[in-house]
Amino acid sequence: MAKIYTVSELTGYIKALIERDTVLAGLWVKGEISNFTRHSSGHMYFTLKDEQARLRCVMFRTENRLLQFQPADGMAVLVAGRVAVYTKSGEYQLYAEQMEVAGIGSLYLAFEELKKRLAKEGLFDQARKKPLPVLAKKIGVITSPTGAAVRDIIRITRRRFPSVDLLIIPAQVQGEQAAQSISAALHRANTLADLDLLIVGRGGGSIEELWAFNEEIVARAIAASRLPVISAVGHETDFTIADMVADLRAPTPSGAAELAVPELQELRRRLLLMTERLNIAGLRILERKRNRWAEMANHPALLKPQRWLDIKRQRVDEAEERLARSIRNQLEKARAVLQKELATLDALSPLATLQRGYSICRREEDGRVVREAGQVDPGEEVRVILSRGELICTVNRKGEALDE
């Protein structure tokens, strides 16, 4: 009868065979990183893949601390290490000791190209992102109806705010048709009038499993949504194009539920606190008004209105007297200035000159002032204006001009 091995014995036998192989003890492997995770311990866990196969890998903190770059899904790398069996799971894996960038993987290259193009169009701009409703009454959830993500969203929203309505809009979130399915679900959700908010996403997975959320058709459907969109794809370390276009990125589907609805108990506590503050503010206002009313009730105008009126009348009389004195003073000053001006004008007046014995002679014919004898001829009539009265004279003869 053939020997019967236990699972542990068989695994140990295979492990010993692999570890005796000198090729597997130290080799370089080329592949594209997928499903990359950095554990809290600092160890790196990832998969190397090509078109036909996958290889599980681990790179402990002591080896990866010297890396000059940050590994990421989609990067093509060269990894040096040894192949061994991890007996607990019975799987062989590559224990990486060195890693170098070999180039950019096809998925990583597609991701970067689309990200740059959409960023240039402004689809990631903060200014175009819509605010989330303070209290959504009905939320649409676009995801697989059978996945863990939808169960987490339902559980957390029911716990936080039981009265919120959830509408599950089924979509394929993995595979060749996933991007078209998600896009169609987004368009369909935007035709529903009673939705306030959308959550779009799925649970964690490899870069290939999450790739639908890096497709341009999904990004543009999110950007065109009239409803605010929360993107909830994978784990906290997973970033997709959908996260960048969405109005808000949640680290996980559970996180999306927490961002979408407030916690009822916290909302009640805040409402109670605001009510107390409002009551206190109202009492303070009422107290100020009461004090003001007491001050007004003790005002002399209300207690003894006649005495208050008498005081006001006396003040009016005093103000009237001050105004009259001011007007008289202004008139006296104006009169003095006027008299001074009149005296100046009188001194310059022609009448003052006439009073000193001078006269003004005008031709009777045209009224022109005669300044010299040559302006008139014998026989002409002239009018002589004196300080009092006038003389009408006839010129008999002209004398010679006096020497100056």
C-alpha contacts under 8 A as a table, 3 or more apart, distances in Angstrom:
res1	aa1	res2	aa2	distance
5	Y	8	S	7.96
5	Y	9	E	5.79
5	Y	10	L	5.98
6	T	9	E	5.08
6	T	10	L	6.21
7	V	10	L	5.23
7	V	11	T	6.02
8	S	11	T	5.10
8	S	12	G	5.97
8	S	87	T	7.59
9	E	12	G	5.08
9	E	13	Y	6.09
10	L	13	Y	5.04
10	L	14	I	6.28
11	T	14	I	5.21
11	T	15	K	6.05
11	T	85	V	7.88
11	T	87	T	6.33
11	T	90	G	6.18
12	G	15	K	4.92
12	G	16	A	6.12
12	G	87	T	7.18
13	Y	16	A	5.17
13	Y	17	L	6.33
14	I	17	L	5.06
14	I	18	I	6.25
14	I	85	V	7.74
15	K	18	I	5.24
15	K	19	E	6.12
15	K	84	A	6.48
15	K	85	V	5.23
15	K	87	T	7.78
16	A	19	E	5.18
16	A	20	R	6.17
17	L	20	R	5.34
17	L	21	D	6.61
18	I	21	D	5.31
18	I	24	L	6.83
18	I	83	V	7.30
18	I	84	A	6.36
18	I	85	V	7.64
19	E	22	T	7.57
19	E	24	L	7.06
19	E	25	A	6.47
19	E	83	V	7.48
19	E	84	A	6.24
20	R	25	A	7.69
21	D	24	L	5.52
21	D	25	A	6.36
22	T	25	A	4.99
22	T	26	G	7.11
23	V	26	G	6.05
23	V	27	L	6.46
24	L	27	L	6.24
24	L	82	R	5.59
24	L	83	V	5.26
24	L	84	A	7.89
25	A	81	G	7.41
25	A	82	R	4.65
25	A	83	V	6.29
26	G	80	A	7.01
26	G	81	G	5.40
26	G	82	R	4.85
26	G	83	V	7.74
27	L	80	A	5.57
27	L	81	G	5.77
27	L	82	R	6.40
28	W	78	L	6.48
28	W	79	V	5.42
28	W	80	A	4.27
28	W	81	G	6.62
29	V	78	L	5.67
29	V	79	V	5.19
29	V	80	A	6.36
30	K	48	L	7.75
30	K	76	A	7.37
30	K	77	V	5.87
30	K	78	L	4.58
30	K	79	V	6.37
30	K	102	A	7.70
31	G	48	L	5.07
31	G	49	K	5.18
31	G	50	D	5.71
31	G	76	A	5.62
31	G	77	V	5.80
31	G	78	L	6.76
32	E	47	T	7.90
32	E	48	L	5.28
32	E	49	K	5.23
32	E	50	D	6.40
32	E	73	D	7.63
32	E	74	G	5.79
32	E	75	M	5.48
32	E	76	A	4.22
32	E	77	V	6.17
32	E	105	G	5.99
33	I	36	F	6.73
33	I	46	F	6.57
33	I	47	T	5.72
33	I	48	L	4.98
33	I	49	K	6.67
33	I	71	P	7.76
33	I	72	A	6.67
33	I	73	D	5.01
33	I	74	G	5.34
33	I	75	M	5.45
33	I	76	A	6.29
33	I	77	V	7.20
34	S	46	F	6.03
34	S	47	T	5.05
34	S	48	L	6.27
34	S	49	K	7.09
34	S	72	A	7.70
34	S	73	D	4.75
34	S	74	G	6.17
34	S	206	S	6.00
34	S	207	I	5.94
34	S	208	E	7.72
35	N	45	Y	7.98
35	N	46	F	5.40
35	N	47	T	6.04
35	N	73	D	6.36
35	N	205	G	6.80
35	N	206	S	4.19
35	N	207	I	5.96
36	F	44	M	7.34
36	F	45	Y	5.94
36	F	46	F	4.30
36	F	47	T	6.91
36	F	71	P	7.78
36	F	72	A	6.33
36	F	73	D	5.86
36	F	206	S	7.72
37	T	44	M	5.84
37	T	45	Y	5.21
37	T	46	F	6.18
38	R	42	G	6.13
38	R	43	H	5.87
38	R	44	M	4.55
38	R	45	Y	6.35
39	H	42	G	5.32
39	H	43	H	5.37
39	H	44	M	6.21
39	H	45	Y	7.54
40	S	43	H	7.44
41	S	61	R	7.52
42	G	60	F	7.13
42	G	61	R	5.04
43	H	58	V	7.27
43	H	59	M	5.93
43	H	60	F	4.40
43	H	61	R	4.71
43	H	64	N	7.62
44	M	58	V	5.66
44	M	59	M	5.03
44	M	60	F	6.15
44	M	61	R	7.26
44	M	64	N	7.63
45	Y	56	R	7.84
45	Y	57	C	5.97
45	Y	58	V	4.65
45	Y	59	M	6.56
46	F	56	R	6.27
46	F	57	C	5.38
46	F	58	V	6.45
47	T	54	R	6.47
47	T	55	L	5.51
47	T	56	R	4.59
47	T	57	C	5.60
48	L	54	R	5.66
48	L	55	L	5.09
48	L	56	R	6.46
48	L	57	C	6.99
49	K	52	Q	7.60
49	K	53	A	5.73
49	K	54	R	4.32
49	K	55	L	6.27
50	D	53	A	5.72
50	D	54	R	6.70
55	L	93	Q	6.42
55	L	94	L	7.19
56	R	92	Y	7.51
56	R	93	Q	4.91
56	R	94	L	6.32
57	C	93	Q	5.34
57	C	94	L	4.61
57	C	95	Y	5.90
57	C	96	A	6.69
58	V	93	Q	7.45
58	V	94	L	6.43
58	V	95	Y	5.20
58	V	96	A	5.97
59	M	63	E	6.41
59	M	64	N	6.21
59	M	95	Y	6.00
59	M	96	A	4.84
59	M	97	E	6.51
60	F	63	E	5.56
60	F	64	N	6.23
60	F	96	A	7.73
61	R	64	N	5.10
61	R	65	R	5.73
62	T	65	R	5.93
63	E	66	L	6.56
63	E	67	L	7.95
63	E	96	A	7.77
63	E	97	E	5.57
63	E	98	Q	6.99
64	N	67	L	5.38
64	N	97	E	7.62
64	N	98	Q	7.62
67	L	70	Q	7.43
67	L	99	M	7.37
71	P	75	M	6.97
72	A	75	M	5.90
73	D	108	Y	6.92
73	D	207	I	6.26
74	G	104	I	7.03
74	G	105	G	4.95
74	G	106	S	6.82
74	G	107	L	5.27
74	G	108	Y	4.25
74	G	109	L	7.63
74	G	207	I	7.44
75	M	101	V	7.44
75	M	103	G	6.84
75	M	104	I	5.01
75	M	105	G	4.82
75	M	108	Y	6.10
76	A	101	V	6.29
76	A	102	A	5.26
76	A	103	G	5.09
76	A	104	I	5.16
76	A	105	G	4.80
77	V	99	M	6.68
77	V	100	E	5.54
77	V	101	V	4.46
77	V	102	A	4.44
77	V	103	G	6.68
78	L	99	M	5.64
78	L	100	E	5.11
78	L	101	V	6.26
78	L	102	A	5.74
79	V	96	A	6.23
79	V	97	E	7.45
79	V	98	Q	5.72
79	V	99	M	4.50
79	V	100	E	6.53
80	A	96	A	5.70
80	A	97	E	5.72
80	A	98	Q	5.00
80	A	99	M	6.35
81	G	94	L	6.36
81	G	95	Y	5.40
81	G	96	A	4.33
81	G	97	E	4.98
81	G	98	Q	6.78
82	R	94	L	5.65
82	R	95	Y	5.38
82	R	96	A	6.78
83	V	92	Y	6.79
83	V	93	Q	5.65
83	V	94	L	4.49
83	V	95	Y	6.15
84	A	92	Y	5.45
84	A	93	Q	5.77
84	A	94	L	6.51
84	A	95	Y	7.26
85	V	90	G	6.53
85	V	91	E	5.60
85	V	92	Y	4.04
85	V	93	Q	6.20
86	Y	89	S	6.00
86	Y	90	G	5.69
86	Y	91	E	5.50
86	Y	92	Y	5.86
86	Y	93	Q	7.02
87	T	90	G	4.62
87	T	91	E	6.85
96	A	99	M	7.37
101	V	104	I	7.94
104	I	108	Y	6.34
104	I	109	L	6.03
105	G	108	Y	5.25
105	G	109	L	5.99
106	S	109	L	5.09
106	S	110	A	6.15
107	L	110	A	5.07
107	L	111	F	6.06
108	Y	111	F	5.02
108	Y	112	E	6.21
109	L	112	E	5.26
109	L	113	E	6.13
110	A	113	E	5.18
110	A	114	L	6.16
111	F	114	L	5.43
111	F	115	K	6.07
111	F	214	N	6.72
111	F	241	I	7.70
112	E	115	K	5.06
112	E	116	K	6.17
113	E	116	K	5.35
113	E	117	R	6.32
114	L	117	R	5.11
114	L	118	L	6.07
114	L	216	E	7.22
115	K	118	L	5.36
115	K	119	A	5.96
115	K	241	I	6.67
116	K	119	A	5.13
116	K	120	K	6.17
117	R	120	K	5.20
117	R	121	E	6.52
118	L	121	E	5.03
118	L	122	G	6.43
118	L	123	L	5.63
118	L	124	F	7.20
119	A	122	G	5.06
119	A	123	L	5.73
119	A	124	F	5.58
119	A	125	D	7.58
120	K	123	L	7.73
122	G	125	D	5.26
123	L	128	R	7.58
123	L	223	A	6.75
123	L	245	V	5.85
124	F	128	R	7.89
124	F	244	M	5.68
124	F	245	V	5.15
125	D	128	R	5.86
125	D	129	K	7.18
126	Q	129	K	5.40
129	K	228	P	7.99
129	K	246	A	7.36
129	K	247	D	4.75
129	K	248	L	7.95
130	K	228	P	5.69
130	K	247	D	5.70
131	P	228	P	6.82
131	P	247	D	7.18
132	L	197	L	7.29
132	L	228	P	6.02
132	L	247	D	7.97
132	L	260	A	7.71
133	P	136	A	5.62
133	P	196	D	7.09
133	P	197	L	7.43
135	L	261	V	6.51
135	L	262	P	7.29
136	A	139	I	6.70
136	A	164	V	7.22
136	A	196	D	5.60
136	A	197	L	6.72
136	A	260	A	7.48
136	A	261	V	6.84
137	K	164	V	5.35
137	K	165	D	6.19
137	K	195	L	7.66
137	K	196	D	6.66
138	K	164	V	5.94
138	K	165	D	4.52
138	K	166	L	5.77
138	K	167	L	7.29
138	K	194	D	6.88
138	K	195	L	5.19
138	K	196	D	5.72
138	K	197	L	7.07
139	I	164	V	7.62
139	I	165	D	6.26
139	I	166	L	5.02
139	I	167	L	6.16
139	I	195	L	5.78
139	I	196	D	5.93
139	I	197	L	4.96
139	I	198	L	5.72
139	I	199	I	7.41
140	G	166	L	5.94
140	G	167	L	4.74
140	G	168	I	6.01
140	G	169	I	6.63
140	G	189	A	7.06
140	G	195	L	6.47
140	G	196	D	7.89
140	G	197	L	6.22
140	G	198	L	4.69
140	G	199	I	6.24
141	V	150	V	7.65
141	V	166	L	7.02
141	V	167	L	6.08
141	V	168	I	4.90
141	V	169	I	5.77
141	V	198	L	5.85
141	V	199	I	4.81
141	V	200	V	6.09
142	I	168	I	6.29
142	I	169	I	4.87
142	I	170	P	5.94
142	I	171	A	6.17
142	I	182	I	7.24
142	I	185	A	6.70
142	I	186	L	7.45
142	I	198	L	7.30
142	I	199	I	6.08
142	I	200	V	4.79
142	I	201	G	6.65
143	T	147	G	7.83
143	T	149	A	7.62
143	T	150	V	6.74
143	T	168	I	7.55
143	T	169	I	6.79
143	T	170	P	5.65
143	T	171	A	5.20
143	T	172	Q	6.99
143	T	173	V	6.44
143	T	182	I	7.82
143	T	200	V	6.22
143	T	201	G	5.66
143	T	202	R	5.92
144	S	147	G	5.44
144	S	149	A	7.87
144	S	150	V	7.02
144	S	170	P	5.50
144	S	171	A	5.34
144	S	172	Q	5.84
144	S	173	V	6.22
144	S	202	R	7.17
145	P	150	V	6.32
145	P	168	I	6.99
145	P	169	I	7.74
145	P	170	P	5.52
145	P	171	A	7.56
146	T	150	V	7.21
147	G	150	V	5.92
147	G	151	R	7.03
147	G	202	R	7.54
147	G	203	G	7.50
148	A	151	R	5.20
148	A	152	D	6.24
148	A	203	G	6.67
149	A	152	D	5.16
149	A	153	I	6.26
149	A	201	G	7.77
149	A	202	R	5.48
149	A	203	G	5.22
149	A	253	P	5.64
149	A	254	S	7.36
150	V	153	I	5.11
150	V	154	I	6.15
150	V	202	R	7.77
150	V	253	P	7.70
151	R	154	I	5.20
151	R	155	R	6.03
152	D	155	R	5.14
152	D	156	I	6.11
152	D	253	P	6.86
152	D	254	S	5.60
153	I	156	I	5.40
153	I	157	T	6.05
153	I	253	P	6.18
153	I	254	S	5.53
153	I	256	A	7.45
153	I	257	A	5.30
154	I	157	T	5.40
154	I	158	R	6.02
154	I	166	L	7.64
154	I	257	A	7.91
155	R	158	R	5.34
155	R	159	R	6.23
156	I	159	R	5.03
156	I	160	R	6.04
156	I	254	S	6.77
156	I	257	A	6.14
156	I	258	E	7.03
157	T	160	R	5.10
157	T	161	F	5.67
157	T	162	P	6.68
157	T	164	V	7.46
157	T	257	A	5.68
157	T	258	E	7.11
157	T	261	V	6.74
158	R	161	F	5.47
158	R	162	P	4.30
158	R	163	S	7.53
158	R	164	V	7.55
159	R	162	P	6.11
159	R	263	E	7.94
160	R	258	E	7.67
160	R	261	V	7.09
160	R	262	P	6.51
160	R	263	E	4.31
160	R	264	L	5.68
160	R	265	Q	7.80
161	F	164	V	6.02
161	F	261	V	6.65
161	F	262	P	6.71
161	F	263	E	5.78
161	F	264	L	5.15
169	I	185	A	6.56
169	I	189	A	7.60
170	P	185	A	7.29
171	A	178	A	7.29
171	A	181	S	5.40
171	A	182	I	5.47
171	A	185	A	6.39
172	Q	175	G	7.57
172	Q	177	Q	7.13
172	Q	178	A	4.74
172	Q	179	A	7.82
172	Q	181	S	5.61
172	Q	182	I	6.61
173	V	178	A	4.89
173	V	179	A	7.28
173	V	181	S	7.62
173	V	182	I	6.91
173	V	201	G	7.72
173	V	202	R	6.77
173	V	210	L	7.64
173	V	212	A	6.68
174	Q	177	Q	7.60
174	Q	178	A	5.18
174	Q	209	E	5.53
174	Q	210	L	6.74
174	Q	211	W	7.63
174	Q	212	A	6.50
175	G	178	A	5.34
175	G	209	E	7.15
175	G	212	A	7.47
176	E	179	A	7.38
176	E	212	A	7.98
177	Q	180	Q	5.57
177	Q	181	S	6.19
178	A	181	S	4.99
178	A	182	I	6.10
178	A	212	A	5.71
179	A	182	I	5.24
179	A	183	S	6.14
179	A	212	A	4.70
179	A	213	F	6.85
179	A	215	E	6.34
179	A	217	I	6.70
179	A	218	V	5.94
180	Q	183	S	5.12
180	Q	184	A	6.06
180	Q	217	I	7.10
180	Q	218	V	7.46
181	S	184	A	5.18
181	S	185	A	6.20
182	I	185	A	5.09
182	I	186	L	6.25
182	I	218	V	6.54
183	S	186	L	5.13
183	S	187	H	6.37
183	S	217	I	6.42
183	S	218	V	5.11
183	S	221	A	5.61
183	S	222	I	7.90
184	A	187	H	5.17
184	A	188	R	6.11
185	A	188	R	5.01
185	A	189	A	6.06
186	L	189	A	5.14
186	L	190	N	6.39
186	L	221	A	6.41
186	L	222	I	7.07
186	L	225	S	7.25
187	H	190	N	5.30
187	H	191	T	6.82
187	H	221	A	6.94
187	H	225	S	7.42
188	R	191	T	5.41
188	R	192	L	7.20
189	A	192	L	5.52
189	A	195	L	7.71
189	A	198	L	7.98
190	N	193	A	7.54
190	N	195	L	7.99
190	N	225	S	6.49
190	N	226	R	6.55
190	N	227	L	6.65
192	L	195	L	6.21
195	L	198	L	7.75
195	L	227	L	7.79
196	D	227	L	6.51
196	D	228	P	7.57
197	L	227	L	5.69
197	L	228	P	5.33
197	L	229	V	6.28
197	L	230	I	7.93
197	L	260	A	7.86
198	L	227	L	6.70
198	L	228	P	6.23
198	L	229	V	4.82
198	L	230	I	6.20
199	I	229	V	5.84
199	I	230	I	4.80
199	I	231	S	6.07
199	I	232	A	6.94
199	I	256	A	7.01
200	V	229	V	7.07
200	V	230	I	6.24
200	V	231	S	5.12
200	V	232	A	5.98
200	V	233	V	7.63
201	G	231	S	5.84
201	G	232	A	4.50
201	G	233	V	4.59
201	G	234	G	7.55
201	G	253	P	6.74
202	R	232	A	6.53
202	R	233	V	5.11
202	R	234	G	6.00
202	R	253	P	6.67
203	G	233	V	6.21
203	G	234	G	4.53
203	G	235	H	7.03
203	G	252	T	7.28
203	G	253	P	6.78
204	G	210	L	7.58
204	G	233	V	6.92
204	G	234	G	3.53
204	G	235	H	5.30
204	G	238	D	7.99
205	G	208	E	7.79
205	G	209	E	5.53
205	G	210	L	6.22
205	G	234	G	6.37
206	S	209	E	5.10
206	S	210	L	6.28
207	I	210	L	5.15
207	I	211	W	5.80
208	E	211	W	5.01
209	E	212	A	7.50
210	L	213	F	6.02
210	L	214	N	7.53
210	L	233	V	7.48
210	L	234	G	7.35
211	W	214	N	5.15
211	W	215	E	6.86
212	A	215	E	5.37
212	A	218	V	7.49
213	F	218	V	6.33
213	F	219	A	7.47
213	F	233	V	7.74
213	F	240	T	6.10
213	F	241	I	6.37
213	F	242	A	5.43
214	N	218	V	7.37
214	N	219	A	7.31
214	N	240	T	5.52
214	N	241	I	4.81
214	N	242	A	6.28
215	E	218	V	5.58
215	E	219	A	6.52
215	E	241	I	7.47
216	E	219	A	4.99
216	E	220	R	6.14
217	I	220	R	5.35
217	I	221	A	6.19
218	V	221	A	5.07
218	V	222	I	6.25
218	V	242	A	6.97
219	A	222	I	5.28
219	A	223	A	6.25
219	A	241	I	6.52
219	A	242	A	5.41
219	A	245	V	6.21
220	R	223	A	4.94
220	R	224	A	6.06
221	A	224	A	5.15
221	A	225	S	6.27
222	I	225	S	5.25
222	I	229	V	6.91
222	I	242	A	7.34
222	I	245	V	6.71
222	I	246	A	6.21
223	A	245	V	6.19
223	A	246	A	6.94
225	S	228	P	7.05
225	S	229	V	7.54
228	P	246	A	7.84
228	P	247	D	6.06
229	V	246	A	5.48
229	V	247	D	5.40
229	V	248	L	6.67
230	I	246	A	5.93
230	I	247	D	6.07
230	I	248	L	4.87
230	I	249	R	5.71
230	I	250	A	6.64
230	I	256	A	6.62
230	I	260	A	7.91
231	S	242	A	6.39
231	S	243	D	5.29
231	S	246	A	5.79
231	S	247	D	7.82
231	S	248	L	6.35
231	S	249	R	4.91
231	S	250	A	5.92
231	S	256	A	7.45
232	A	243	D	7.41
232	A	249	R	6.32
232	A	250	A	4.95
232	A	251	P	6.27
232	A	252	T	5.18
232	A	253	P	4.87
232	A	255	G	7.63
232	A	256	A	5.94
233	V	238	D	7.11
233	V	239	F	7.64
233	V	240	T	7.45
233	V	243	D	7.55
233	V	250	A	7.68
233	V	251	P	7.32
233	V	252	T	6.17
233	V	253	P	6.80
234	G	237	T	7.98
234	G	238	D	5.82
234	G	251	P	7.53
234	G	252	T	5.90
234	G	253	P	7.53
235	H	238	D	5.38
235	H	251	P	6.05
235	H	252	T	5.31
236	E	239	F	7.90
236	E	250	A	7.99
236	E	251	P	4.27
236	E	252	T	6.01
237	T	251	P	7.62
238	D	251	P	7.94
239	F	243	D	6.42
240	T	243	D	5.26
240	T	244	M	6.86
241	I	244	M	5.20
241	I	245	V	6.42
242	A	245	V	5.25
242	A	246	A	5.93
243	D	246	A	5.38
243	D	248	L	7.26
243	D	249	R	5.18
243	D	250	A	7.97
244	M	249	R	7.35
246	A	249	R	6.50
249	R	256	A	7.81
250	A	253	P	6.92
250	A	255	G	5.48
250	A	256	A	4.95
250	A	259	L	7.47
251	P	255	G	5.91
251	P	256	A	7.36
252	T	255	G	4.96
252	T	256	A	6.31
253	P	256	A	4.96
253	P	257	A	6.54
254	S	257	A	5.27
254	S	258	E	6.57
255	G	258	E	5.06
255	G	259	L	6.23
256	A	259	L	5.06
256	A	260	A	5.99
257	A	260	A	5.10
257	A	261	V	6.45
258	E	261	V	5.84
258	E	262	P	6.89
258	E	263	E	7.90
259	L	262	P	7.26
262	P	266	E	7.50
262	P	267	L	6.72
263	E	266	E	5.29
263	E	267	L	6.05
264	L	267	L	4.94
264	L	268	R	6.10
265	Q	268	R	5.07
265	Q	269	R	6.14
266	E	269	R	4.97
266	E	270	R	6.13
267	L	270	R	5.14
267	L	271	L	6.05
268	R	271	L	4.97
268	R	272	L	6.05
269	R	272	L	5.12
269	R	273	L	6.15
270	R	273	L	4.98
270	R	274	M	6.08
271	L	274	M	5.08
271	L	275	T	6.07
272	L	275	T	5.01
272	L	276	E	6.19
273	L	276	E	5.13
273	L	277	R	6.23
274	M	277	R	5.01
274	M	278	L	6.04
275	T	278	L	5.00
275	T	279	N	6.12
276	E	279	N	5.08
276	E	280	I	6.17
277	R	280	I	5.10
277	R	281	A	6.09
278	L	281	A	5.06
278	L	282	G	6.04
279	N	282	G	5.00
279	N	283	L	6.16
280	I	283	L	5.13
280	I	284	R	6.23
281	A	284	R	5.10
281	A	285	I	6.25
282	G	285	I	5.14
282	G	286	L	6.09
283	L	286	L	4.96
283	L	287	E	6.07
284	R	287	E	5.06
284	R	288	R	6.25
285	I	288	R	5.14
285	I	289	K	6.20
286	L	289	K	5.09
286	L	290	R	6.07
287	E	290	R	4.98
287	E	291	N	6.17
288	R	291	N	5.16
288	R	292	R	6.11
289	K	292	R	4.98
289	K	293	W	6.06
290	R	293	W	5.05
290	R	294	A	6.24
291	N	294	A	5.03
291	N	295	E	6.28
292	R	295	E	5.08
292	R	296	M	6.24
293	W	296	M	5.05
293	W	297	A	6.01
294	A	297	A	5.03
294	A	298	N	6.40
295	E	298	N	5.34
295	E	299	H	6.44
296	M	299	H	5.05
296	M	302	L	7.77
297	A	302	L	6.48
297	A	303	L	7.44
298	N	302	L	6.94
298	N	303	L	6.36
299	H	302	L	5.58
299	H	303	L	6.26
300	P	303	L	4.90
300	P	304	K	5.36
300	P	305	P	6.45
300	P	307	R	7.89
300	P	308	W	6.12
301	A	304	K	5.78
301	A	305	P	4.46
301	A	306	Q	7.88
301	A	307	R	7.97
301	A	308	W	5.40
301	A	309	L	7.65
302	L	305	P	5.54
304	K	307	R	5.64
304	K	308	W	6.38
305	P	308	W	5.01
305	P	309	L	6.04
306	Q	309	L	5.01
306	Q	310	D	6.11
307	R	310	D	5.01
307	R	311	I	6.30
308	W	311	I	5.23
308	W	312	K	6.33
309	L	312	K	4.98
309	L	313	R	6.03
310	D	313	R	5.00
310	D	314	Q	6.16
311	I	314	Q	5.17
311	I	315	R	6.25
312	K	315	R	5.06
312	K	316	V	6.18
313	R	316	V	4.99
313	R	317	D	6.24
314	Q	317	D	5.06
314	Q	318	E	6.18
315	R	318	E	5.04
315	R	319	A	6.07
316	V	319	A	5.03
316	V	320	E	6.07
317	D	320	E	4.96
317	D	321	E	6.24
318	E	321	E	5.14
318	E	322	R	6.21
319	A	322	R	5.07
319	A	323	L	6.13
320	E	323	L	5.04
320	E	324	A	6.18
321	E	324	A	5.04
321	E	325	R	6.16
322	R	325	R	5.20
322	R	326	S	6.10
323	L	326	S	5.04
323	L	327	I	6.16
324	A	327	I	5.07
324	A	328	R	6.20
325	R	328	R	5.12
325	R	329	N	6.12
326	S	329	N	5.16
326	S	330	Q	6.19
327	I	330	Q	5.09
327	I	331	L	6.14
328	R	331	L	5.03
328	R	332	E	6.15
329	N	332	E	5.16
329	N	333	K	6.23
330	Q	333	K	5.18
330	Q	334	A	6.13
331	L	334	A	4.99
331	L	335	R	5.99
332	E	335	R	5.04
332	E	336	A	6.20
333	K	336	A	5.25
333	K	337	V	6.34
334	A	337	V	5.15
334	A	338	L	6.12
335	R	338	L	5.01
335	R	339	Q	6.10
336	A	339	Q	5.22
336	A	340	K	6.27
337	V	340	K	5.18
337	V	341	E	6.29
338	L	341	E	5.05
338	L	342	L	6.07
339	Q	342	L	4.97
339	Q	343	A	6.11
340	K	343	A	5.18
340	K	344	T	6.37
341	E	344	T	5.10
341	E	345	L	6.21
342	L	345	L	4.97
342	L	346	D	5.93
343	A	346	D	5.02
343	A	347	A	6.19
344	T	347	A	5.26
344	T	348	L	6.54
345	L	348	L	5.15
345	L	349	S	6.07
346	D	349	S	4.95
346	D	352	A	6.81
347	A	352	A	6.55
348	L	352	A	7.39
349	S	352	A	5.52
349	S	353	T	7.07
350	P	353	T	5.07
350	P	354	L	6.40
351	L	354	L	4.98
351	L	355	Q	6.29
351	L	387	S	6.47
352	A	355	Q	5.16
352	A	356	R	6.76
353	T	356	R	5.32
353	T	357	G	7.26
353	T	358	Y	6.14
354	L	357	G	5.45
354	L	358	Y	4.56
354	L	359	S	5.48
354	L	360	I	7.89
354	L	386	L	6.12
354	L	387	S	4.79
355	Q	358	Y	6.93
355	Q	386	L	7.93
355	Q	387	S	5.13
357	G	386	L	7.87
357	G	387	S	7.55
358	Y	386	L	7.18
358	Y	387	S	7.88
359	S	384	V	6.50
359	S	385	I	5.48
359	S	386	L	4.96
359	S	387	S	7.19
360	I	369	V	7.22
360	I	370	V	7.89
360	I	384	V	5.64
360	I	385	I	4.97
360	I	386	L	6.87
361	C	369	V	5.79
361	C	370	V	5.46
361	C	371	R	7.73
361	C	382	V	6.62
361	C	383	R	5.69
361	C	384	V	4.46
361	C	385	I	6.23
362	R	367	G	5.20
362	R	368	R	5.19
362	R	369	V	4.30
362	R	370	V	5.36
362	R	382	V	5.62
362	R	383	R	5.16
362	R	384	V	6.44
362	R	385	I	7.99
363	R	366	D	5.87
363	R	367	G	4.92
363	R	368	R	5.38
363	R	369	V	6.53
363	R	370	V	6.59
363	R	376	V	7.63
363	R	380	E	7.90
363	R	381	E	6.56
363	R	382	V	4.50
363	R	383	R	6.19
364	E	367	G	5.42
364	E	368	R	7.88
364	E	380	E	7.97
364	E	381	E	5.58
364	E	382	V	4.79
364	E	383	R	5.71
365	E	381	E	7.42
365	E	382	V	7.86
370	V	373	A	7.45
370	V	375	Q	6.28
370	V	376	V	7.67
371	R	375	Q	7.45
372	E	375	Q	5.93
373	A	376	V	6.00
373	A	398	K	6.40
373	A	399	G	7.62
373	A	401	A	7.73
374	G	377	D	7.31
376	V	380	E	6.66
376	V	395	V	7.93
377	D	380	E	5.84
377	D	395	V	7.02
377	D	397	R	7.75
377	D	398	K	7.69
378	P	394	T	7.61
378	P	395	V	4.81
378	P	396	N	5.03
378	P	397	R	5.25
378	P	398	K	7.03
379	G	394	T	5.76
379	G	395	V	5.11
379	G	396	N	5.89
380	E	394	T	5.66
380	E	395	V	5.60
381	E	392	I	6.81
381	E	393	C	5.51
381	E	394	T	4.44
381	E	395	V	6.30
382	V	392	I	5.90
382	V	393	C	5.36
382	V	394	T	6.38
382	V	395	V	7.43
383	R	390	E	6.70
383	R	391	L	5.65
383	R	392	I	4.71
383	R	393	C	6.35
384	V	390	E	5.47
384	V	391	L	4.95
384	V	392	I	6.43
384	V	393	C	7.45
385	I	388	R	7.75
385	I	389	G	6.46
385	I	390	E	4.56
385	I	391	L	6.62
386	L	389	G	5.56
386	L	390	E	5.65
386	L	391	L	7.84
395	V	398	K	7.54
